[in-house]
Amino acid sequence: MSRLGQIKSKRAVIGIVGLGYVGLPLAQAFCQQGIKVVGFDIDQEKINLIEQGKSYIHHIGDEVIGAMRSDGLFEATSNFPKIAEVDVIIICVPTPLSKHREPDLGPVLGTGEAIMPHLQKGQLVVLESSTYPGTTDTELANVLEKSGLKKDEDFYLTYSPEREDPGNETFSTSTIPKIVGADTPEAREMVAAVYEGVISKVVPVSSSRTAEAIKLTENIFRSVNIALVNELKVIFDAMDIDVWDVIDGAATKPFGFMPFYPGPGLGGHCIPIDPFYLTYKAREYEVPTRFIELAGEINAKMPQLVVGKTAQALSLISQKALNGANILIVGMAYKKNVDDMRESPSLILTELLESEGAHVAYHDPFLPIIPHTREHDELAGRESVDLTPEIVSGFDVVLISTNHDGVDYQLLADDAKIIVDTRNAMKEFQGRAVVVKA
Ligand SMILES: NC(=O)c1ccc[n+]([C@@H]2O[C@H](COP(=O)([O-])OP(=O)(O)OC[C@H]3O[C@@H](n4cnc5c(N)ncnc54)[C@H](O)[C@@H]3O)[C@@H](O)[C@H]2O)c1
């Protein structure tokens, strides 16, 4: 049977490189359809956990991994020669920014180097990591072609952006429409067939570059709109108008308006990073990217703004300074109901407040301990404090940075002195605490 036939009849074996927030749910989606998956990662700890039937991602339970394993559909390995045994290779490794805020394609091209010696004729390679146009058809292709095999002649190389939204209860991997971009009709048919087996709607587009551009456009759209409401927050605050009421009112318009909400700054692996993949690439074409950069600038200033508001609240309400104040940050993850704290503004808030002499503790039901991170590693090992009336009343300020469900906001209203609320989390709760929106 041809490889396309194997894919269509769900008999192809799928290799997934990078078993993180994107790769692991994707493996789950294939296994749920009875399709065999071999997962590859360089993190031996993750491989060991999977081999023991355990998960390391909050919203994927141990029982999910256990079932995938006991059905004999999922194995995990760091042994890259096994790439030769799969039919499709899907790459879901990180695409971070370097210290100088430039794209770091190290993990993507490193993965290319690792699979290149084992690449087989007729295999389909799909890149899912968010990146700038040209990564797939030029940079990754150049690495893979070192095998002696030629893209479009000997193997297929395509791009299909990940649209995973961890914590979203309405949409999951299999119900979010999937863009697939390929440079030849054969490659497009192959890649569409792979995802049609597991995803309800597949949207083929004309090239891998178009698909790469679609992903960046989606995230830039978010970044720019969040910057706009963050700016409106500052403007309306000066006019003593509540931006949350404004957005709720505007959102009643059934067309031409889409609500975005302000916050303490951008977080996560996508929105603070992906726009700069495009601004970097645009420099090669000498095209200005002022709008995108301005949005980044406004969003990046939000943590300082929140610290300023906190200092002002302390001074006006308690006649105290930040220096020496005890502050409890509620929510260390970058968004509600997830355990992911990559690029979380709460980390920046902690550092900024401590640089002013404040003592900072945190509460986060999803993150009992702060793990190691690239840019804020000095905070690793700190532990979440419990929320009890005694503990909460001991703080000068409670700063709500992430509005997780399951936090006892009424307790905060009853027992905190000042609440600085960056998420409108206290909307429904009243008590003795003075609530200041920031
Ligand atoms: N997390 C999201 O919600 C999300 C959403 C859309 C797009 N994306 C994009 O998907 C990609 C992956 O993101 P993620 O959140 O899954 O990252 P992650 O850090 O959770 O997972 C990446 C995995 O890849 C592994 N890895 C790193 N280098 C490797 C290598 N050279 N070979 C093999 N494995 C390697 C890591 O050990 C890790 O397990 C990124 O490009 C990201 O921008 C993420």
The ligand as a Tripos MOL2 file, in Angstrom:
@<TRIPOS>MOLECULE
LIG
   44    48     1     0     0
SMALL
NO_CHARGES

@<TRIPOS>ATOM
      1 N1          1.9680   26.0070   24.1700 N.am      1 LIG1
      2 C1          1.0900   26.5160   23.3450 C.2       1 LIG1
      3 O1         -0.0290   26.8090   23.7410 O.2       1 LIG1
      4 C2          1.4020   26.7390   21.8740 C.ar      1 LIG1
      5 C3          0.3590   27.1650   21.0400 C.ar      1 LIG1
      6 C4          0.5930   27.3630   19.6810 C.ar      1 LIG1
      7 C5          1.8750   27.1630   19.1800 C.ar      1 LIG1
      8 N2          2.8920   26.7500   20.0040 N.ar      1 LIG1
      9 C6          4.2130   26.5370   19.3830 C.3       1 LIG1
     10 O2          4.5190   25.1400   19.4030 O.3       1 LIG1
     11 C7          5.9180   24.9480   19.6100 C.3       1 LIG1
     12 C8          6.1570   24.0660   20.8150 C.3       1 LIG1
     13 O3          5.6430   24.7040   21.9810 O.3       1 LIG1
     14 P1          5.3360   23.9540   23.3510 P.3       1 LIG1
     15 O4          4.5140   24.8980   24.1510 O.co2     1 LIG1
     16 O5          4.8390   22.5850   23.0840 O.co2     1 LIG1
     17 O6          6.8190   23.8560   23.9530 O.3       1 LIG1
     18 P2          7.2800   22.9360   25.1870 P.3       1 LIG1
     19 O7          8.5080   23.5860   25.7280 O.co2     1 LIG1
     20 O8          6.1220   22.6470   26.0850 O.co2     1 LIG1
     21 O9          7.6730   21.5680   24.5100 O.3       1 LIG1
     22 C9          8.7400   21.4210   23.6190 C.3       1 LIG1
     23 C10         9.3390   20.0510   23.8070 C.3       1 LIG1
     24 O10        10.3700   19.9040   22.8520 O.3       1 LIG1
     25 C11        11.4860   19.2900   23.4820 C.3       1 LIG1
     26 N3         12.6780   19.6300   22.7220 N.ar      1 LIG1
     27 C12        13.3860   20.7800   22.7480 C.ar      1 LIG1
     28 N4         14.3940   20.7120   21.8500 N.ar      1 LIG1
     29 C13        14.3060   19.5160   21.2450 C.ar      1 LIG1
     30 C14        15.0620   18.8560   20.2520 C.ar      1 LIG1
     31 N5         16.1180   19.4570   19.6810 N.pl3     1 LIG1
     32 N6         14.7010   17.5970   19.8900 N.ar      1 LIG1
     33 C15        13.6340   16.9990   20.4860 C.ar      1 LIG1
     34 N7         12.8770   17.5710   21.4320 N.ar      1 LIG1
     35 C16        13.2200   18.8170   21.8090 C.ar      1 LIG1
     36 C17        11.4680   19.7970   24.8960 C.3       1 LIG1
     37 O11        12.1720   18.9240   25.7740 O.3       1 LIG1
     38 C18         9.9640   19.8230   25.1870 C.3       1 LIG1
     39 O12         9.5060   18.6030   25.7100 O.3       1 LIG1
     40 C19         6.5080   26.3550   19.7250 C.3       1 LIG1
     41 O13         6.9850   26.7800   18.4860 O.3       1 LIG1
     42 C20         5.3230   27.1960   20.1300 C.3       1 LIG1
     43 O14         5.4670   28.5560   19.7390 O.3       1 LIG1
     44 C21         2.6690   26.5410   21.3430 C.ar      1 LIG1
@<TRIPOS>BOND
     1     1     2 1
     2     2     3 2
     3     2     4 1
     4     4     5 ar
     5     4    44 ar
     6     5     6 ar
     7     6     7 ar
     8     7     8 ar
     9     8     9 1
    10     8    44 ar
    11     9    10 1
    12     9    42 1
    13    10    11 1
    14    11    12 1
    15    11    40 1
    16    12    13 1
    17    13    14 1
    18    14    15 2
    19    14    16 1
    20    14    17 1
    21    17    18 1
    22    18    19 2
    23    18    20 1
    24    18    21 1
    25    21    22 1
    26    22    23 1
    27    23    24 1
    28    23    38 1
    29    24    25 1
    30    25    26 1
    31    25    36 1
    32    26    27 ar
    33    26    35 ar
    34    27    28 ar
    35    28    29 ar
    36    29    30 ar
    37    29    35 ar
    38    30    31 1
    39    30    32 ar
    40    32    33 ar
    41    33    34 ar
    42    34    35 ar
    43    36    37 1
    44    36    38 1
    45    38    39 1
    46    40    41 1
    47    40    42 1
    48    42    43 1
@<TRIPOS>SUBSTRUCTURE
     1 LIG1         1 GROUP 0 **** ****
